[in-house]
Amino acid sequence: MTGGMSEKTALRRQLLDARTLLTSEDVEKAASVLAELALKLPELRRARTVAAYVSVGSEPGTRALLDALRARGVRVLLPVLLPDNDLDWAPYEGPERLVRARRGLLEPSGPTLGVDAVLEADTVLLPGLAVDARGMRLGRGGGSYDRVLARFVRAGEDPYLVVLLYANEVVERVPEEPHDHPVHAVVTPDVTLRFRPFRGLMA
């Protein structure tokens, strides 16, 4: 195991352990604040299509945000995990159309659109465990979103990348590898940090 990988593994364990200490009330309260703050981001306020995900367990909550975006008329795409860990995508059609899937995930029950559907997103809401002062993100290590981000690079697309976290998950430094991509903004219940100015969306 490389030094970068072992550092990532140790940091993941530390952050996941901290999340297990959160009560359901803590998670719910943070989710409400995160939705309110995230909806103020121009990246989400101006987006026509947002690729997001459904939070589970003690992850920073996305469900209130998904419903608010859908109520605004934003097209929300959610991931469907494929056997090889790549991500297919399907439209979010409300909480009643979500089904339990592998690894405890919640996924849309409707028809999928293919792995390249994510390329239509103006903004991508990425899951994560930490972000550092440079905007480098620590994921869970499954590699699914590395593939998504590589797909954007190959297609010459440059959507805004946003991560929702708890306050303690903004750290001094995230160990990085050559394939890692910085994100553009992180939202916590305490602070919103931007690593690239909002450039506006193409008309």
C-alpha positions as CSV (number, residue, x, y, z in Angstrom):
1,M,0.0,0.0,0.0
2,T,1.4,3.4,-0.9
3,G,1.9,6.1,1.6
4,G,-0.8,8.2,0.1
5,M,-3.2,5.3,0.2
6,S,-2.4,4.4,3.8
7,E,-2.8,8.0,4.9
8,K,-6.2,8.1,3.1
9,T,-7.2,4.9,4.8
10,A,-6.3,6.2,8.3
11,L,-8.1,9.5,7.7
12,R,-11.2,7.7,6.3
13,R,-11.4,5.5,9.4
14,Q,-11.0,8.5,11.7
15,L,-13.8,10.5,10.0
16,L,-16.2,7.6,9.7
17,D,-15.7,6.8,13.4
18,A,-16.6,10.5,14.2
19,R,-19.8,10.1,12.1
20,T,-20.9,7.1,14.1
21,L,-21.1,9.3,17.2
22,L,-23.7,11.5,15.6
23,T,-27.3,11.1,16.8
24,S,-30.2,11.0,14.3
25,E,-31.2,14.4,15.7
26,D,-27.7,15.7,14.9
27,V,-27.9,14.4,11.3
28,E,-31.4,15.8,10.8
29,K,-30.5,19.2,12.2
30,A,-27.4,19.5,10.1
31,A,-29.2,18.4,6.9
32,S,-31.8,21.2,7.3
33,V,-29.0,23.8,7.6
34,L,-27.0,22.3,4.8
35,A,-30.0,22.4,2.4
36,E,-30.7,26.1,3.3
37,L,-27.0,27.1,2.7
38,A,-26.5,25.0,-0.4
39,L,-29.6,26.5,-2.0
40,K,-28.0,29.9,-1.8
41,L,-25.0,28.8,-3.9
42,P,-25.2,30.3,-7.4
43,E,-23.9,26.9,-8.7
44,L,-27.2,25.4,-7.5
45,R,-29.4,28.4,-7.9
46,R,-28.6,28.7,-11.6
47,A,-28.2,25.0,-12.5
48,R,-30.7,23.4,-14.9
49,T,-29.4,19.8,-14.2
50,V,-27.8,18.7,-11.0
51,A,-26.2,15.3,-10.5
52,A,-26.5,14.4,-6.8
53,Y,-26.9,11.4,-4.5
54,V,-29.2,10.2,-1.7
55,S,-27.5,10.4,1.7
56,V,-27.8,7.4,3.9
57,G,-27.0,6.8,7.6
58,S,-24.9,9.5,9.2
59,E,-23.8,11.1,5.9
60,P,-24.4,14.9,5.7
61,G,-28.1,14.9,4.6
62,T,-29.1,15.6,1.0
63,R,-32.7,14.6,0.9
64,A,-34.2,18.0,1.8
65,L,-31.9,19.6,-0.8
66,L,-33.0,17.1,-3.5
67,D,-36.7,17.9,-2.8
68,A,-36.1,21.6,-2.9
69,L,-34.2,21.4,-6.2
70,R,-36.9,19.3,-7.7
71,A,-39.6,21.7,-6.5
72,R,-37.7,24.6,-8.2
73,G,-37.9,22.7,-11.5
74,V,-34.3,21.6,-11.5
75,R,-33.6,18.2,-13.2
76,V,-31.9,16.1,-10.6
77,L,-30.0,13.0,-11.6
78,L,-29.2,10.3,-9.1
79,P,-26.6,7.5,-9.4
80,V,-27.3,3.8,-9.8
81,L,-24.3,1.6,-8.8
82,L,-23.3,-0.9,-11.4
83,P,-21.6,-4.2,-10.7
84,D,-18.2,-2.8,-11.7
85,N,-18.6,0.2,-9.4
86,D,-19.3,2.6,-12.3
87,L,-22.4,4.8,-12.0
88,D,-25.4,4.8,-14.2
89,W,-27.9,7.7,-13.7
90,A,-31.7,8.1,-13.4
91,P,-34.0,11.1,-12.7
92,Y,-35.1,11.8,-9.2
93,E,-38.9,11.5,-9.1
94,G,-39.5,12.0,-5.4
95,P,-38.7,10.0,-2.2
96,E,-41.5,7.5,-2.9
97,R,-39.6,6.4,-6.1
98,L,-36.4,5.4,-4.3
99,V,-35.6,1.8,-3.6
100,R,-33.0,0.1,-1.3
101,A,-30.0,-1.1,-3.3
102,R,-26.6,-2.7,-2.7
103,R,-24.4,-1.4,0.1
104,G,-27.4,0.1,1.8
105,L,-27.8,2.8,-0.9
106,L,-31.1,4.4,-2.1
107,E,-31.5,4.6,-5.8
108,P,-34.2,5.7,-8.2
109,S,-36.6,2.9,-9.3
110,G,-37.2,4.3,-12.8
111,P,-35.3,3.5,-16.1
112,T,-31.7,4.5,-16.2
113,L,-30.2,6.9,-18.7
114,G,-26.6,5.5,-19.2
115,V,-23.3,6.4,-17.7
116,D,-22.8,9.4,-19.9
117,A,-26.1,11.1,-18.7
118,V,-24.1,12.8,-16.0
119,L,-22.3,14.9,-18.7
120,E,-25.6,16.9,-18.9
121,A,-25.1,18.2,-15.3
122,D,-24.2,21.9,-14.7
123,T,-23.3,21.1,-11.1
124,V,-22.3,17.8,-9.4
125,L,-22.9,17.2,-5.7
126,L,-20.2,14.8,-4.7
127,P,-20.2,12.6,-1.6
128,G,-17.1,12.9,0.5
129,L,-15.5,12.5,3.9
130,A,-13.3,15.5,3.9
131,V,-12.1,18.5,1.9
132,D,-8.9,20.5,2.5
133,A,-7.9,24.1,2.1
134,R,-7.0,23.5,-1.6
135,G,-10.3,21.9,-2.4
136,M,-9.0,18.3,-2.5
137,R,-11.7,15.8,-1.7
138,L,-11.4,12.6,0.2
139,G,-14.0,10.0,-1.0
140,R,-14.8,6.6,0.5
141,G,-12.3,4.9,-1.8
142,G,-14.6,2.9,-4.1
143,G,-13.5,4.8,-7.2
144,S,-17.0,5.4,-8.6
145,Y,-16.7,9.1,-8.6
146,D,-13.1,9.0,-9.9
147,R,-14.7,7.4,-13.0
148,V,-17.3,10.1,-13.2
149,L,-14.8,12.9,-13.0
150,A,-12.6,11.3,-15.6
151,R,-15.6,11.1,-17.9
152,F,-16.1,14.9,-17.6
153,V,-12.4,15.4,-18.4
154,R,-12.5,13.2,-21.5
155,A,-15.6,15.0,-22.7
156,G,-14.1,18.4,-22.2
157,E,-16.9,19.3,-19.7
158,D,-16.3,21.4,-16.6
159,P,-19.3,21.3,-14.2
160,Y,-19.1,22.8,-10.7
161,L,-18.2,20.3,-8.1
162,V,-19.8,20.8,-4.6
163,V,-19.4,18.7,-1.4
164,L,-21.6,18.8,1.7
165,L,-19.7,18.0,4.9
166,Y,-19.8,18.4,8.7
167,A,-17.7,21.3,10.1
168,N,-14.9,18.9,11.5
169,E,-14.5,17.4,8.0
170,V,-12.8,20.5,6.5
171,V,-9.2,19.5,7.2
172,E,-5.8,21.0,6.8
173,R,-4.7,18.5,4.1
174,V,-6.1,15.5,2.3
175,P,-3.6,13.0,0.9
176,E,-3.8,13.2,-2.9
177,E,-3.0,10.9,-5.8
178,P,-2.4,12.0,-9.4
179,H,-6.0,11.2,-10.5
180,D,-7.6,13.3,-7.7
181,H,-9.6,16.4,-8.8
182,P,-10.2,19.5,-6.6
183,V,-13.7,20.6,-6.0
184,H,-15.0,24.1,-6.3
185,A,-17.0,24.6,-3.1
186,V,-17.7,22.9,0.2
187,V,-20.8,23.6,2.4
188,T,-20.8,22.8,6.1
189,P,-23.4,23.9,8.7
190,D,-20.9,26.5,9.9
191,V,-19.2,27.8,6.7
192,T,-19.3,27.8,2.9
193,L,-15.8,27.7,1.3
194,R,-15.2,28.4,-2.4
195,F,-12.1,27.3,-4.2
196,R,-13.0,28.8,-7.6
197,P,-15.2,31.9,-8.3
198,F,-18.6,31.2,-9.9
199,R,-18.2,32.0,-13.6
200,G,-22.0,31.8,-14.5
201,L,-23.6,29.3,-16.7
202,M,-23.7,29.3,-20.5
203,A,-27.0,30.8,-21.7
